[in-house]
């Protein structure tokens, strides 16, 4: 059973706000001194806390409002849940439970 996911901003809404202010995201990443794809990656993949903080600060919105499943209201990154498939050897597949 899955735990309910807390709703935050939709990724496309965040991208849209950033694009309205700065233009293409690759240019924003570069202007912040990051690899051109860093901002795009941070929007889709949890784990780049410094970039997530910077995006939130740039938009003037607390990180926990944008990503409540990634940030606590106190402004601390939440522990990341490990990907269970990451521990499997290549070629291993998980058995389906509905069989």
N, C-alpha and C positions, 0 to 999 in steps of 0.2 A: 504494500500500500504506500502510495506516495504521500509525502507531507505537503500540505498546501503551500504553494509558492506565493510569497508576498509580492504584491504589485508595485511596481515603480514606474518610471517613465519608460515608454517604448523606445527602443534603440533608434528607430527612424526619427522620432521627435527630438532626441538629443542631437543626432546628426544634423537635422534641419536647423536647429538653433545655432549650432556651431558654424554651419555653412553660411547662415545669414550674417553672422558677425565677422567671419574670417575667410570665407571662400572655401576652396577645396580642402579637405581634411589632410591631404598629404602636405600641403603648404603650411597648415597649422602645425603639424608634427615637426616639420623642419624648422619653423620659426621658434619652436620651443626647444630645439636642439636634439630632437629625437629622430629616429629612422622615419622615413616618410609614411610607413604603414602603422606606426605605433598607436596613434589615436584610434584608428579604425579597429585595430586588434583589441585595444582596451575596451571599446564599446561592446564587443561581442564575446570576449573571453575574460572572466574574472581572474584577477591575479596581478594586475599591474596597478597597485594601489597608488603609487605616486602620480601616475597619469590620471587615474580616476579622480583623485583629489584636485588635480589641476583643472580638469574639465569642470568639476562641480564649482570650484572657485571662480572660474571664468564665466560660468553661467549665473553665479550668485545664488546657487541652490545647494543645500547641504548634501553630501554624498548619500546619506541614508534616505533622502527623498528620491533621488535618481535611481539608486540601487538598494532597496531595503533588504534584498537577499544577499547583499555583499557587505553592507556597512551597518554598524550599530548606531542608534540615535546619539551615542556619546562621541561618535566620530572615529571609531576604531574599526578596522576591517574585520569582518566575521571570519571564523575559521572556514577554510575551503574544504568541502567534502571531497575525498579522493574519488577518482574515477575507478570503479571496480574493474573495468575491463583493462585498465592500465597495468594490472598485476599479472595478466595472463601472458603466456608465451605466444609469439606470433603463430598464427594458424589455429590456435585454440578457439573454440566457440562455446558460448554458454548454452546449456540445454534449455529448451523452451519449456516453461512450466505448464503450458496449456495442452501439451501432448498427452 
